[in-house]
Amino acid sequence: MHSPPRQPQTLAQKLIARASGRTHVAPGEIVNCRVDLAMFHDSSGPRRLKPMLEELGARIWDKDRVVLVMDHYVPERDDDSRRIVRIARDWAREQQLPHVYDSIGICHVVLPQKGHIRPGMFCVGGDSHSPTGGAFGAYMFGIGATEMLGVVVTGEIWVRVPLTLRMWWDGRLAAGVSAKDMVLHLTGRFGMNGGDYQAVEFCGPGVQALSMQERMTLSNMSAEMGAQAGLIAPDAVTRDWLLGAGVPAEQIEIEPWHTDEGVDDSVARTFRFDAAALAPQVAAPHSPANTHPVGEFGDTPVQVAYIGACTGAKLDDLRAAAAVLRGERVAAGVRLMVAPASLQDQQAAEDEGVLGTLRAAGAELLPTSCGACSGYGGSIPDGAKVIATTARNFKGRMGSASAEVFLASPYTVAASALRGRITDPREVLA
C-alpha cells in the first residue's frame, strides 16, 4: 500500500503541527500545542502572575522554559516603577528562575541574543510584539496575563490554525531604505487589522537579502498589521546568527521549516512587492497605518528625533543612523535621543565607533530599555513634533498626549534630525 501523497503545507501549519504532535493541521482547526518557551517582562509578568498562581496554589510547569526580562520599568524613576520591579525581582528569586535578564535590554532583542529562540519552536510572550520570534522560523505570538497563567501552569495553549498571508518581496532595497520601510508600507496598504489575526509570512529575495536584525523588525511589526504571527523561513543567515549567539549547531534545524512549493491558494495568499522600487516611508499621527512615502511630507518640522525600541535601536539600526550622521551635526533646536535596544548592541556600537559618531552629531544616550516607546521616562516633550523609530504612534502612547509622533526608519529619523524637518535619507546619503 502506498501512503497518499502529502499535501503541501505552509510554514505556519508545519510549526503548529509539530507543537500539537500531529503530522498535519488544517486552517480553522483548533489544536492544543505544547509550549517550548514562555517569555514575560516586569510589566506583564510577576505582578500579575504571582497573585493568580498563589490563589490557585499552582506551580510553574517547567522553570527552564520560562524567561523573565526587566525592560519596561527600568531604570526605576518613581515609587510605582520601584514597586513593580521589586515584585519581579523578589518573585524571580523566590522561584529560583534560571533565565532572568535584568536591565540589559528589551525582551524581544535579548531573547534571541541569549539563544532562547530557534527554528521549529512554539513560543508565547506576554507582550504584543512577541511575533519578533517568527524571524527565526519559530511560531511566536503575544498573549495576555490570564492566558499566560494557563501556559505557566500547564505548558500548553490552544490555537486556531491560521491562514497564511505571504508578503513576497522581489529585488533588493536601495541604500537608505530598510525593513522598517517595508513593514510600514505593508501596514499602510493592509491596515492595522489587515492581518486578520492570521499568520503573515515575509518571503522572497528581498527578505532573504536582509540581515537577521532587519528580519526581526519585519516580524515584530506584523503585530501592527494585526497578524497573530510574523514568520520568516530560516536559512544560512539565521543559522550563522544563532551560532554567533552561542546556540549549538545541532540545535539549529532549518531544512523543514519553510512553506512548500505548490501550497494551495485556500491556505496561503501571496501578495507581491518590489523592494528595489520602495521609497522610505513615514507614518503620520496617530496610526502606523497612516503611512505614505517620505516625499509627501514636504517641510514638516520636527523638534525631537528618537532612535529607540525593539524596532529601531538594534545594532543595524544604530549603524544606519550613524551612516547618515557621520561628520554632521543635528539641526539647531532638535533633540536627538538614542536608546539602544540591548547592552550587547550598545557595546558593539561603542566598539565600532557608531555611538561615537552619534554623540559627535549631538545625540543624547538614554538607558537601554523600552523607555519612551512604552510611554515611560518622560523624554517626549508636550506639543512636540517627534519622529521616532518606534513601532506605534497612537496618541499619548509615548507619554505625551499633545505630542505628534511620526514613525520612520533609523535612516529617515537621523536625516530628519539633521535637517530639522522630515527628510528623505537618500538625499543626505547621496
Salt bridges, closest charged atoms under 4 A:
GLU29 OE2 - ARG22 NH2 2.76
ASP36 OD2 - ARG18 NH1 3.14
ASP36 OD1 - ARG65 NH1 3.62
GLU54 OE2 - LYS50 NZ 2.90
ASP62 OD2 - ARG65 NE 3.08
ASP64 OD1 - HIS99 NE2 2.94
ASP71 OD1 - HIS72 ND1 2.66
GLU76 OE2 - ARG89 NH1 3.01
ASP79 OD1 - ARG82 NH2 3.01
ASP80 OD1 - ARG83 NH2 3.11
ASP90 OD1 - ARG93 NH2 2.65
GLU94 OE2 - LYS50 NZ 3.77
ASP102 OD2 - ARG89 NE 2.61
ASP127 OD2 - HIS41 NE2 2.82
ASP127 OD2 - HIS72 NE2 3.66
ASP127 OD1 - HIS108 NE2 2.87
ASP170 OD2 - ARG272 NH2 3.44
GLU201 OE1 - ARG166 NE 3.56
GLU224 OE2 - HIS129 NE2 2.95
GLU224 OE2 - ARG392 NE 2.40
ASP235 OD2 - ARG215 NH2 2.94
GLU255 OE2 - ARG239 NH2 3.53
ASP260 OD1 - LYS14 NZ 2.72
ASP260 OD1 - HIS258 NE2 3.61
GLU296 OE1 - HIS292 ND1 3.58
ASP299 OD1 - ARG421 NE 3.72
ASP316 OD1 - ARG319 NH1 2.94
ASP317 OD2 - LYS314 NZ 3.47
GLU350 OE1 - ARG359 NH2 2.65
GLU352 OE2 - ARG319 NH2 2.55
GLU364 OE2 - ARG335 NE 2.70
GLU404 OE2 - LYS385 NZ 3.23
ASP424 OD2 - ARG426 NH2 2.80
GLU427 OE1 - ARG419 NH1 3.22
